[in-house]
Amino acid sequence: MIVTTGNDVEGQRIVEYLGLVRGIVVRSTSIARGFIGGIRAIGGGNIPEYAAVCEEARQHAYDLMLEHARQVGADALIGVRYDATEFMPGSTEVLAYGTAVKLQPDAG
């Protein structure tokens, strides 16, 4: 499936808009990652344990969004974006969303 942050797909014509699709997850750090990350936070700089939690959450939200797109019969997703919000202390909601479309090759 084609996934893009743009509003069109090179060489393809959008023939139908199927609507918004999304994937949403709420993640928190494990006790071990939270403890180690907390210790590293004292020194400042990048905190790999927290970055790993964020990346896992983004990937999971992305995968759920793709599954939703397959369910509606999409050929591609356009205008794809991520949004993240702290749900409660230590827990973050990650939302991946985009517009599902049907495509046809350009005639020209």
Biopython code that builds the backbone (N, CA, C, O; Angstrom):
import numpy as np
from Bio.PDB.StructureBuilder import StructureBuilder

atoms = [
    (1, "MET", "N", (0.845, -1.173, 0.000)),
    (1, "MET", "CA", (0.000, 0.000, 0.000)),
    (1, "MET", "C", (0.891, 1.236, 0.000)),
    (1, "MET", "O", (1.908, 1.287, 0.691)),
    (2, "ILE", "N", (0.491, 2.226, -0.785)),
    (2, "ILE", "CA", (1.209, 3.493, -0.843)),
    (2, "ILE", "C", (0.752, 4.352, 0.339)),
    (2, "ILE", "O", (-0.443, 4.510, 0.585)),
    (3, "VAL", "N", (1.730, 4.903, 1.063)),
    (3, "VAL", "CA", (1.446, 5.776, 2.202)),
    (3, "VAL", "C", (2.279, 7.039, 2.008)),
    (3, "VAL", "O", (3.496, 6.966, 1.841)),
    (4, "THR", "N", (1.618, 8.199, 2.032)),
    (4, "THR", "CA", (2.330, 9.451, 1.819)),
    (4, "THR", "C", (1.756, 10.570, 2.682)),
    (4, "THR", "O", (0.575, 10.569, 3.032)),
    (5, "THR", "N", (2.619, 11.521, 3.015)),
    (5, "THR", "CA", (2.161, 12.709, 3.720)),
    (5, "THR", "C", (1.602, 13.738, 2.737)),
    (5, "THR", "O", (0.975, 14.717, 3.142)),
    (6, "GLY", "N", (1.831, 13.508, 1.454)),
    (6, "GLY", "CA", (1.315, 14.405, 0.420)),
    (6, "GLY", "C", (-0.163, 14.171, 0.153)),
    (6, "GLY", "O", (-0.791, 13.289, 0.738)),
    (7, "ASN", "N", (-0.705, 14.995, -0.757)),
    (7, "ASN", "CA", (-2.132, 14.901, -1.073)),
    (7, "ASN", "C", (-2.412, 14.251, -2.418)),
    (7, "ASN", "O", (-3.556, 14.240, -2.872)),
    (8, "ASP", "N", (-1.382, 13.709, -3.062)),
    (8, "ASP", "CA", (-1.570, 12.987, -4.313)),
    (8, "ASP", "C", (-0.471, 11.944, -4.438)),
    (8, "ASP", "O", (0.482, 11.925, -3.659)),
    (9, "VAL", "N", (-0.622, 11.071, -5.440)),
    (9, "VAL", "CA", (0.344, 10.000, -5.675)),
    (9, "VAL", "C", (0.823, 10.139, -7.116)),
    (9, "VAL", "O", (0.020, 10.071, -8.046)),
    (10, "GLU", "N", (2.108, 10.330, -7.303)),
    (10, "GLU", "CA", (2.702, 10.520, -8.630)),
    (10, "GLU", "C", (2.322, 9.372, -9.566)),
    (10, "GLU", "O", (2.465, 8.198, -9.224)),
    (11, "GLY", "N", (1.835, 9.738, -10.751)),
    (11, "GLY", "CA", (1.490, 8.736, -11.754)),
    (11, "GLY", "C", (0.149, 8.059, -11.534)),
    (11, "GLY", "O", (-0.227, 7.167, -12.294)),
    (12, "GLN", "N", (-0.572, 8.471, -10.507)),
    (12, "GLN", "CA", (-1.864, 7.869, -10.177)),
    (12, "GLN", "C", (-2.914, 8.967, -10.068)),
    (12, "GLN", "O", (-2.601, 10.109, -9.732)),
    (13, "ARG", "N", (-4.134, 8.616, -10.348)),
    (13, "ARG", "CA", (-5.252, 9.540, -10.206)),
    (13, "ARG", "C", (-6.153, 9.021, -9.096)),
    (13, "ARG", "O", (-6.497, 7.839, -9.075)),
    (14, "ILE", "N", (-6.532, 9.881, -8.191)),
    (14, "ILE", "CA", (-7.466, 9.507, -7.127)),
    (14, "ILE", "C", (-8.858, 9.459, -7.729)),
    (14, "ILE", "O", (-9.351, 10.453, -8.263)),
    (15, "VAL", "N", (-9.492, 8.289, -7.637)),
    (15, "VAL", "CA", (-10.826, 8.122, -8.226)),
    (15, "VAL", "C", (-11.917, 8.031, -7.169)),
    (15, "VAL", "O", (-13.101, 8.158, -7.481)),
    (16, "GLU", "N", (-11.520, 7.813, -5.920)),
    (16, "GLU", "CA", (-12.519, 7.743, -4.851)),
    (16, "GLU", "C", (-11.848, 8.005, -3.513)),
    (16, "GLU", "O", (-10.771, 7.483, -3.225)),
    (17, "TYR", "N", (-12.508, 8.824, -2.702)),
    (17, "TYR", "CA", (-12.080, 9.066, -1.329)),
    (17, "TYR", "C", (-12.909, 8.164, -0.427)),
    (17, "TYR", "O", (-14.138, 8.232, -0.434)),
    (18, "LEU", "N", (-12.237, 7.321, 0.349)),
    (18, "LEU", "CA", (-12.931, 6.360, 1.205)),
    (18, "LEU", "C", (-13.099, 6.865, 2.637)),
    (18, "LEU", "O", (-13.796, 6.245, 3.440)),
    (19, "GLY", "N", (-12.466, 7.978, 2.951)),
    (19, "GLY", "CA", (-12.614, 8.561, 4.278)),
    (19, "GLY", "C", (-11.370, 8.449, 5.126)),
    (19, "GLY", "O", (-10.346, 7.907, 4.709)),
    (20, "LEU", "N", (-11.488, 8.971, 6.313)),
    (20, "LEU", "CA", (-10.405, 8.997, 7.277)),
    (20, "LEU", "C", (-10.207, 7.613, 7.886)),
    (20, "LEU", "O", (-11.174, 6.942, 8.247)),
    (21, "VAL", "N", (-8.964, 7.195, 7.995)),
    (21, "VAL", "CA", (-8.630, 5.963, 8.711)),
    (21, "VAL", "C", (-7.630, 6.327, 9.797)),
    (21, "VAL", "O", (-6.910, 7.319, 9.682)),
    (22, "ARG", "N", (-7.589, 5.519, 10.853)),
    (22, "ARG", "CA", (-6.711, 5.838, 11.965)),
    (22, "ARG", "C", (-6.271, 4.587, 12.707)),
    (22, "ARG", "O", (-6.874, 3.518, 12.608)),
    (23, "GLY", "N", (-5.208, 4.769, 13.442)),
    (23, "GLY", "CA", (-4.720, 3.776, 14.382)),
    (23, "GLY", "C", (-4.371, 4.510, 15.659)),
    (23, "GLY", "O", (-3.687, 5.534, 15.622)),
    (24, "ILE", "N", (-4.825, 4.007, 16.769)),
    (24, "ILE", "CA", (-4.584, 4.692, 18.042)),
    (24, "ILE", "C", (-4.096, 3.691, 19.087)),
    (24, "ILE", "O", (-4.624, 2.585, 19.201)),
    (25, "VAL", "N", (-3.085, 4.098, 19.843)),
    (25, "VAL", "CA", (-2.579, 3.288, 20.952)),
    (25, "VAL", "C", (-2.310, 4.199, 22.147)),
    (25, "VAL", "O", (-2.053, 5.392, 21.986)),
    (26, "VAL", "N", (-2.369, 3.640, 23.310)),
    (26, "VAL", "CA", (-1.970, 4.339, 24.536)),
    (26, "VAL", "C", (-0.875, 3.493, 25.162)),
    (26, "VAL", "O", (-1.080, 2.315, 25.454)),
    (27, "ARG", "N", (0.273, 4.091, 25.363)),
    (27, "ARG", "CA", (1.426, 3.367, 25.881)),
    (27, "ARG", "C", (1.953, 4.018, 27.138)),
    (27, "ARG", "O", (1.867, 5.232, 27.321)),
    (28, "SER", "N", (2.493, 3.191, 27.987)),
    (28, "SER", "CA", (3.230, 3.695, 29.146)),
    (28, "SER", "C", (4.559, 2.960, 29.189)),
    (28, "SER", "O", (4.714, 1.898, 28.587)),
    (29, "THR", "N", (5.494, 3.525, 29.892)),
    (29, "THR", "CA", (6.788, 2.868, 30.028)),
    (29, "THR", "C", (6.672, 1.728, 31.038)),
    (29, "THR", "O", (5.868, 1.787, 31.968)),
    (30, "SER", "N", (7.476, 0.706, 30.845)),
    (30, "SER", "CA", (7.522, -0.370, 31.834)),
    (30, "SER", "C", (8.258, 0.139, 33.064)),
    (30, "SER", "O", (8.908, 1.184, 33.018)),
    (31, "ILE", "N", (8.158, -0.592, 34.152)),
    (31, "ILE", "CA", (8.851, -0.189, 35.374)),
    (31, "ILE", "C", (10.355, -0.091, 35.127)),
    (31, "ILE", "O", (10.993, 0.874, 35.548)),
    (32, "ALA", "N", (10.926, -1.094, 34.441)),
    (32, "ALA", "CA", (12.372, -1.093, 34.197)),
    (32, "ALA", "C", (12.776, 0.083, 33.315)),
    (32, "ALA", "O", (13.715, 0.809, 33.644)),
    (33, "ARG", "N", (12.074, 0.279, 32.192)),
    (33, "ARG", "CA", (12.413, 1.402, 31.300)),
    (33, "ARG", "C", (12.186, 2.738, 32.001)),
    (33, "ARG", "O", (12.979, 3.666, 31.840)),
    (34, "GLY", "N", (11.121, 2.839, 32.768)),
    (34, "GLY", "CA", (10.840, 4.075, 33.489)),
    (34, "GLY", "C", (11.917, 4.404, 34.502)),
    (34, "GLY", "O", (12.322, 5.560, 34.630)),
    (35, "PHE", "N", (12.383, 3.391, 35.225)),
    (35, "PHE", "CA", (13.430, 3.606, 36.228)),
    (35, "PHE", "C", (14.733, 4.034, 35.568)),
    (35, "PHE", "O", (15.345, 5.024, 35.970)),
    (36, "ILE", "N", (15.155, 3.281, 34.549)),
    (36, "ILE", "CA", (16.414, 3.596, 33.860)),
    (36, "ILE", "C", (16.311, 4.954, 33.165)),
    (36, "ILE", "O", (17.237, 5.762, 33.227)),
    (37, "GLY", "N", (15.175, 5.197, 32.503)),
    (37, "GLY", "CA", (14.972, 6.486, 31.839)),
    (37, "GLY", "C", (14.990, 7.635, 32.827)),
    (37, "GLY", "O", (15.538, 8.699, 32.537)),
    (38, "GLY", "N", (14.388, 7.423, 34.006)),
    (38, "GLY", "CA", (14.389, 8.453, 35.038)),
    (38, "GLY", "C", (15.784, 8.788, 35.515)),
    (38, "GLY", "O", (16.106, 9.955, 35.737)),
    (39, "ILE", "N", (16.611, 7.777, 35.672)),
    (39, "ILE", "CA", (18.007, 7.990, 36.082)),
    (39, "ILE", "C", (18.746, 8.789, 35.009)),
    (39, "ILE", "O", (19.475, 9.730, 35.321)),
    (40, "ARG", "N", (18.549, 8.403, 33.720)),
    (40, "ARG", "CA", (19.226, 9.114, 32.622)),
    (40, "ARG", "C", (18.725, 10.553, 32.498)),
    (40, "ARG", "O", (19.483, 11.443, 32.113)),
    (41, "ALA", "N", (17.462, 10.781, 32.818)),
    (41, "ALA", "CA", (16.894, 12.126, 32.689)),
    (41, "ALA", "C", (17.593, 13.127, 33.608)),
    (41, "ALA", "O", (17.640, 14.320, 33.308)),
    (42, "ILE", "N", (18.125, 12.651, 34.707)),
    (42, "ILE", "CA", (18.831, 13.525, 35.643)),
    (42, "ILE", "C", (20.014, 14.189, 34.949)),
    (42, "ILE", "O", (20.312, 15.360, 35.184)),
    (43, "GLY", "N", (20.686, 13.421, 34.087)),
    (43, "GLY", "CA", (21.864, 13.943, 33.388)),
    (43, "GLY", "C", (21.534, 14.730, 32.137)),
    (43, "GLY", "O", (22.418, 15.376, 31.574)),
    (44, "GLY", "N", (20.286, 14.698, 31.681)),
    (44, "GLY", "CA", (19.909, 15.411, 30.463)),
    (44, "GLY", "C", (20.284, 14.634, 29.211)),
    (44, "GLY", "O", (20.889, 13.565, 29.287)),
    (45, "GLY", "N", (19.920, 15.181, 28.067)),
    (45, "GLY", "CA", (20.250, 14.551, 26.789)),
    (45, "GLY", "C", (19.206, 13.537, 26.366)),
    (45, "GLY", "O", (18.135, 13.433, 26.965)),
    (46, "ASN", "N", (19.538, 12.793, 25.322)),
    (46, "ASN", "CA", (18.628, 11.783, 24.780)),
    (46, "ASN", "C", (18.441, 10.645, 25.773)),
    (46, "ASN", "O", (19.382, 10.241, 26.456)),
    (47, "ILE", "N", (17.222, 10.136, 25.846)),
    (47, "ILE", "CA", (16.912, 9.029, 26.754)),
    (47, "ILE", "C", (16.431, 7.859, 25.893)),
    (47, "ILE", "O", (15.248, 7.783, 25.561)),
    (48, "PRO", "N", (17.339, 6.944, 25.529)),
    (48, "PRO", "CA", (17.004, 5.863, 24.606)),
    (48, "PRO", "C", (15.823, 4.997, 25.050)),
    (48, "PRO", "O", (15.058, 4.521, 24.211)),
    (49, "GLU", "N", (15.669, 4.791, 26.350)),
    (49, "GLU", "CA", (14.567, 3.958, 26.837)),
    (49, "GLU", "C", (13.214, 4.595, 26.507)),
    (49, "GLU", "O", (12.279, 3.895, 26.119)),
    (50, "TYR", "N", (13.109, 5.907, 26.660)),
    (50, "TYR", "CA", (11.861, 6.602, 26.336)),
    (50, "TYR", "C", (11.661, 6.680, 24.835)),
    (50, "TYR", "O", (10.539, 6.541, 24.348)),
    (51, "ALA", "N", (12.748, 6.902, 24.093)),
    (51, "ALA", "CA", (12.661, 6.946, 22.632)),
    (51, "ALA", "C", (12.149, 5.606, 22.085)),
    (51, "ALA", "O", (11.364, 5.582, 21.137)),
    (52, "ALA", "N", (12.591, 4.502, 22.680)),
    (52, "ALA", "CA", (12.142, 3.175, 22.234)),
    (52, "ALA", "C", (10.641, 3.007, 22.461)),
    (52, "ALA", "O", (9.943, 2.465, 21.604)),
    (53, "VAL", "N", (10.138, 3.467, 23.608)),
    (53, "VAL", "CA", (8.703, 3.381, 23.892)),
    (53, "VAL", "C", (7.926, 4.203, 22.863)),
    (53, "VAL", "O", (6.895, 3.756, 22.359)),
    (54, "CYS", "N", (8.418, 5.397, 22.554)),
    (54, "CYS", "CA", (7.738, 6.262, 21.574)),
    (54, "CYS", "C", (7.738, 5.620, 20.192)),
    (54, "CYS", "O", (6.711, 5.617, 19.513)),
    (55, "GLU", "N", (8.863, 5.084, 19.775)),
    (55, "GLU", "CA", (8.940, 4.456, 18.455)),
    (55, "GLU", "C", (8.030, 3.232, 18.360)),
    (55, "GLU", "O", (7.374, 3.027, 17.340)),
    (56, "GLU", "N", (7.988, 2.427, 19.407)),
    (56, "GLU", "CA", (7.093, 1.260, 19.414)),
    (56, "GLU", "C", (5.635, 1.701, 19.317)),
    (56, "GLU", "O", (4.847, 1.081, 18.603)),
    (57, "ALA", "N", (5.274, 2.761, 20.026)),
    (57, "ALA", "CA", (3.900, 3.265, 19.980)),
    (57, "ALA", "C", (3.563, 3.788, 18.590)),
    (57, "ALA", "O", (2.477, 3.517, 18.077)),
    (58, "ARG", "N", (4.480, 4.538, 17.971)),
    (58, "ARG", "CA", (4.236, 5.047, 16.614)),
    (58, "ARG", "C", (4.066, 3.907, 15.629)),
    (58, "ARG", "O", (3.163, 3.936, 14.793)),
    (59, "GLN", "N", (4.923, 2.903, 15.722)),
    (59, "GLN", "CA", (4.835, 1.764, 14.795)),
    (59, "GLN", "C", (3.527, 1.013, 14.966)),
    (59, "GLN", "O", (2.901, 0.619, 13.982)),
    (60, "HIS", "N", (3.112, 0.813, 16.202)),
    (60, "HIS", "CA", (1.855, 0.112, 16.471)),
    (60, "HIS", "C", (0.673, 0.910, 15.925)),
    (60, "HIS", "O", (-0.225, 0.338, 15.307)),
    (61, "ALA", "N", (0.664, 2.226, 16.148)),
    (61, "ALA", "CA", (-0.412, 3.077, 15.624)),
    (61, "ALA", "C", (-0.419, 3.040, 14.098)),
    (61, "ALA", "O", (-1.484, 2.972, 13.485)),
    (62, "TYR", "N", (0.755, 3.085, 13.485)),
    (62, "TYR", "CA", (0.886, 3.014, 12.021)),
    (62, "TYR", "C", (0.318, 1.691, 11.497)),
    (62, "TYR", "O", (-0.445, 1.677, 10.531)),
    (63, "ASP", "N", (0.691, 0.600, 12.131)),
    (63, "ASP", "CA", (0.200, -0.723, 11.711)),
    (63, "ASP", "C", (-1.319, -0.812, 11.830)),
    (63, "ASP", "O", (-1.977, -1.370, 10.953)),
    (64, "LEU", "N", (-1.875, -0.269, 12.904)),
    (64, "LEU", "CA", (-3.335, -0.261, 13.069)),
    (64, "LEU", "C", (-4.008, 0.596, 12.002)),
    (64, "LEU", "O", (-5.076, 0.242, 11.504)),
    (65, "MET", "N", (-3.387, 1.721, 11.648)),
    (65, "MET", "CA", (-3.927, 2.569, 10.590)),
    (65, "MET", "C", (-3.941, 1.821, 9.255)),
    (65, "MET", "O", (-4.925, 1.888, 8.518)),
    (66, "LEU", "N", (-2.861, 1.114, 8.943)),
    (66, "LEU", "CA", (-2.810, 0.328, 7.705)),
    (66, "LEU", "C", (-3.884, -0.747, 7.687)),
    (66, "LEU", "O", (-4.513, -0.978, 6.654)),
    (67, "GLU", "N", (-4.098, -1.397, 8.806)),
    (67, "GLU", "CA", (-5.136, -2.424, 8.892)),
    (67, "GLU", "C", (-6.516, -1.812, 8.641)),
    (67, "GLU", "O", (-7.333, -2.395, 7.928)),
    (68, "HIS", "N", (-6.771, -0.655, 9.217)),
    (68, "HIS", "CA", (-8.043, 0.042, 8.994)),
    (68, "HIS", "C", (-8.196, 0.374, 7.508)),
    (68, "HIS", "O", (-9.280, 0.215, 6.947)),
    (69, "ALA", "N", (-7.115, 0.834, 6.866)),
    (69, "ALA", "CA", (-7.154, 1.155, 5.434)),
    (69, "ALA", "C", (-7.466, -0.084, 4.598)),
    (69, "ALA", "O", (-8.236, -0.008, 3.642)),
    (70, "ARG", "N", (-6.878, -1.214, 4.950)),
    (70, "ARG", "CA", (-7.169, -2.467, 4.228)),
    (70, "ARG", "C", (-8.638, -2.855, 4.389)),
    (70, "ARG", "O", (-9.270, -3.328, 3.444)),
    (71, "GLN", "N", (-9.170, -2.654, 5.578)),
    (71, "GLN", "CA", (-10.576, -2.997, 5.833)),
    (71, "GLN", "C", (-11.541, -2.201, 4.955)),
    (71, "GLN", "O", (-12.596, -2.710, 4.578)),
    (72, "VAL", "N", (-11.187, -0.959, 4.629)),
    (72, "VAL", "CA", (-12.074, -0.139, 3.792)),
    (72, "VAL", "C", (-11.737, -0.268, 2.309)),
    (72, "VAL", "O", (-12.384, 0.368, 1.476)),
    (73, "GLY", "N", (-10.731, -1.086, 1.961)),
    (73, "GLY", "CA", (-10.401, -1.337, 0.566)),
    (73, "GLY", "C", (-9.526, -0.288, -0.091)),
    (73, "GLY", "O", (-9.595, -0.110, -1.307)),
    (74, "ALA", "N", (-8.713, 0.407, 0.671)),
    (74, "ALA", "CA", (-7.875, 1.489, 0.133)),
    (74, "ALA", "C", (-6.712, 0.952, -0.689)),
    (74, "ALA", "O", (-6.149, -0.102, -0.397)),
    (75, "ASP", "N", (-6.369, 1.715, -1.732)),
    (75, "ASP", "CA", (-5.143, 1.471, -2.499)),
    (75, "ASP", "C", (-3.987, 2.268, -1.916)),
    (75, "ASP", "O", (-2.825, 1.879, -2.042)),
    (76, "ALA", "N", (-4.317, 3.393, -1.274)),
    (76, "ALA", "CA", (-3.282, 4.279, -0.744)),
    (76, "ALA", "C", (-3.845, 5.106, 0.399)),
    (76, "ALA", "O", (-5.058, 5.228, 0.573)),
    (77, "LEU", "N", (-2.923, 5.672, 1.175)),
    (77, "LEU", "CA", (-3.260, 6.638, 2.222)),
    (77, "LEU", "C", (-2.530, 7.924, 1.893)),
    (77, "LEU", "O", (-1.324, 7.917, 1.646)),
    (78, "ILE", "N", (-3.265, 9.035, 1.890)),
    (78, "ILE", "CA", (-2.662, 10.334, 1.642)),
    (78, "ILE", "C", (-2.844, 11.221, 2.872)),
    (78, "ILE", "O", (-3.701, 10.966, 3.719)),
    (79, "GLY", "N", (-2.023, 12.266, 2.952)),
    (79, "GLY", "CA", (-2.133, 13.206, 4.070)),
    (79, "GLY", "C", (-1.894, 12.569, 5.425)),
    (79, "GLY", "O", (-2.510, 12.968, 6.414)),
    (80, "VAL", "N", (-1.012, 11.589, 5.485)),
    (80, "VAL", "CA", (-0.779, 10.849, 6.735)),
    (80, "VAL", "C", (-0.050, 11.724, 7.748)),
    (80, "VAL", "O", (0.900, 12.436, 7.421)),
    (81, "ARG", "N", (-0.524, 11.648, 8.977)),
    (81, "ARG", "CA", (0.052, 12.425, 10.078)),
    (81, "ARG", "C", (0.057, 11.582, 11.357)),
    (81, "ARG", "O", (-0.632, 10.568, 11.466)),
    (82, "TYR", "N", (0.859, 12.043, 12.317)),
    (82, "TYR", "CA", (0.874, 11.491, 13.669)),
    (82, "TYR", "C", (0.482, 12.590, 14.639)),
    (82, "TYR", "O", (0.711, 13.772, 14.385)),
    (83, "ASP", "N", (-0.105, 12.192, 15.739)),
    (83, "ASP", "CA", (-0.392, 13.111, 16.827)),
    (83, "ASP", "C", (-0.124, 12.351, 18.119)),
    (83, "ASP", "O", (-0.422, 11.160, 18.213)),
    (84, "ALA", "N", (0.424, 13.020, 19.092)),
    (84, "ALA", "CA", (0.689, 12.387, 20.390)),
    (84, "ALA", "C", (0.269, 13.331, 21.504)),
    (84, "ALA", "O", (0.507, 14.537, 21.445)),
    (85, "THR", "N", (-0.357, 12.761, 22.514)),
    (85, "THR", "CA", (-0.830, 13.534, 23.652)),
    (85, "THR", "C", (-0.566, 12.741, 24.924)),
    (85, "THR", "O", (-0.765, 11.526, 24.964)),
    (86, "GLU", "N", (-0.123, 13.431, 25.948)),
    (86, "GLU", "CA", (0.022, 12.746, 27.235)),
    (86, "GLU", "C", (-1.367, 12.452, 27.770)),
    (86, "GLU", "O", (-2.140, 13.369, 28.049)),
    (87, "PHE", "N", (-1.681, 11.181, 27.911)),
    (87, "PHE", "CA", (-2.996, 10.721, 28.346)),
    (87, "PHE", "C", (-3.153, 10.923, 29.842)),
    (87, "PHE", "O", (-4.189, 11.392, 30.313)),
    (88, "MET", "N", (-2.131, 10.570, 30.570)),
    (88, "MET", "CA", (-2.015, 10.766, 32.014)),
    (88, "MET", "C", (-0.530, 10.668, 32.311)),
    (88, "MET", "O", (0.219, 10.194, 31.457)),
    (89, "PRO", "N", (-0.071, 11.090, 33.469)),
    (89, "PRO", "CA", (1.371, 11.025, 33.728)),
    (89, "PRO", "C", (1.927, 9.616, 33.469)),
    (89, "PRO", "O", (1.475, 8.632, 34.056)),
    (90, "GLY", "N", (2.914, 9.554, 32.577)),
    (90, "GLY", "CA", (3.546, 8.284, 32.258)),
    (90, "GLY", "C", (2.882, 7.511, 31.130)),
    (90, "GLY", "O", (3.385, 6.457, 30.741)),
    (91, "SER", "N", (1.763, 8.003, 30.588)),
    (91, "SER", "CA", (1.068, 7.323, 29.491)),
    (91, "SER", "C", (0.807, 8.305, 28.356)),
    (91, "SER", "O", (0.364, 9.432, 28.580)),
    (92, "THR", "N", (1.085, 7.864, 27.150)),
    (92, "THR", "CA", (0.931, 8.715, 25.985)),
    (92, "THR", "C", (0.031, 8.044, 24.958)),
    (92, "THR", "O", (0.159, 6.854, 24.673)),
    (93, "GLU", "N", (-0.882, 8.840, 24.410)),
    (93, "GLU", "CA", (-1.732, 8.397, 23.308)),
    (93, "GLU", "C", (-1.026, 8.778, 22.010)),
    (93, "GLU", "O", (-0.583, 9.915, 21.850)),
    (94, "VAL", "N", (-0.923, 7.826, 21.087)),
    (94, "VAL", "CA", (-0.354, 8.102, 19.768)),
    (94, "VAL", "C", (-1.410, 7.762, 18.738)),
    (94, "VAL", "O", (-1.971, 6.667, 18.740)),
    (95, "LEU", "N", (-1.675, 8.719, 17.853)),
    (95, "LEU", "CA", (-2.669, 8.565, 16.803)),
    (95, "LEU", "C", (-1.982, 8.726, 15.459)),
    (95, "LEU", "O", (-1.296, 9.721, 15.227)),
    (96, "ALA", "N", (-2.163, 7.750, 14.568)),
    (96, "ALA", "CA", (-1.723, 7.850, 13.173)),
    (96, "ALA", "C", (-2.999, 7.924, 12.341)),
    (96, "ALA", "O", (-3.920, 7.133, 12.541)),
    (97, "TYR", "N", (-3.055, 8.878, 11.403)),
    (97, "TYR", "CA", (-4.269, 9.023, 10.617)),
    (97, "TYR", "C", (-3.964, 9.536, 9.214)),
    (97, "TYR", "O", (-2.930, 10.159, 8.973)),
    (98, "GLY", "N", (-4.875, 9.264, 8.305)),
    (98, "GLY", "CA", (-4.746, 9.725, 6.937)),
    (98, "GLY", "C", (-6.039, 9.481, 6.190)),
    (98, "GLY", "O", (-6.995, 8.943, 6.749)),
    (99, "THR", "N", (-6.073, 9.875, 4.921)),
    (99, "THR", "CA", (-7.245, 9.701, 4.077)),
    (99, "THR", "C", (-7.026, 8.497, 3.164)),
    (99, "THR", "O", (-6.044, 8.430, 2.425)),
    (100, "ALA", "N", (-7.952, 7.557, 3.232)),
    (100, "ALA", "CA", (-7.903, 6.352, 2.398)),
    (100, "ALA", "C", (-8.493, 6.685, 1.029)),
    (100, "ALA", "O", (-9.550, 7.309, 0.935)),
    (101, "VAL", "N", (-7.794, 6.259, -0.040)),
    (101, "VAL", "CA", (-8.254, 6.543, -1.394)),
    (101, "VAL", "C", (-8.109, 5.316, -2.294)),
    (101, "VAL", "O", (-7.336, 4.398, -2.019)),
    (102, "LYS", "N", (-8.889, 5.340, -3.387)),
    (102, "LYS", "CA", (-8.764, 4.377, -4.473)),
    (102, "LYS", "C", (-8.028, 5.097, -5.594)),
    (102, "LYS", "O", (-8.244, 6.289, -5.812)),
    (103, "LEU", "N", (-7.157, 4.382, -6.310)),
    (103, "LEU", "CA", (-6.328, 4.968, -7.360)),
    (103, "LEU", "C", (-6.542, 4.283, -8.693)),
    (103, "LEU", "O", (-6.983, 3.136, -8.764)),
    (104, "GLN", "N", (-6.215, 5.023, -9.762)),
    (104, "GLN", "CA", (-6.093, 4.473, -11.104)),
    (104, "GLN", "C", (-4.847, 5.082, -11.731)),
    (104, "GLN", "O", (-4.526, 6.238, -11.453)),
    (105, "PRO", "N", (-4.135, 4.332, -12.573)),
    (105, "PRO", "CA", (-2.969, 4.917, -13.237)),
    (105, "PRO", "C", (-3.390, 6.100, -14.115)),
    (105, "PRO", "O", (-4.452, 6.081, -14.737)),
    (106, "ASP", "N", (-2.531, 7.135, -14.151)),
    (106, "ASP", "CA", (-2.781, 8.280, -15.039)),
    (106, "ASP", "C", (-2.748, 7.802, -16.482)),
    (106, "ASP", "O", (-1.914, 6.971, -16.842)),
    (107, "ALA", "N", (-3.636, 8.312, -17.300)),
    (107, "ALA", "CA", (-3.708, 7.932, -18.710)),
    (107, "ALA", "C", (-2.598, 8.603, -19.525)),
    (107, "ALA", "O", (-2.216, 8.105, -20.584)),
    (108, "GLY", "N", (-2.090, 9.719, -19.036)),
    (108, "GLY", "CA", (-1.128, 10.501, -19.811)),
    (108, "GLY", "C", (0.247, 10.181, -19.466)),
    (108, "GLY", "O", (1.175, 10.758, -20.033)),
]
sb = StructureBuilder()
sb.init_structure("model")
sb.init_model(0)
sb.init_chain("A")
sb.init_seg("    ")
for serial, (resi, resn, name, xyz) in enumerate(atoms, 1):
    if name == "N":
        sb.init_residue(resn, " ", resi, " ")
    sb.init_atom(name, np.array(xyz, "f"), 0.0, 1.0, " ", f" {name:<3s}", serial, name[0])
structure = sb.get_structure()
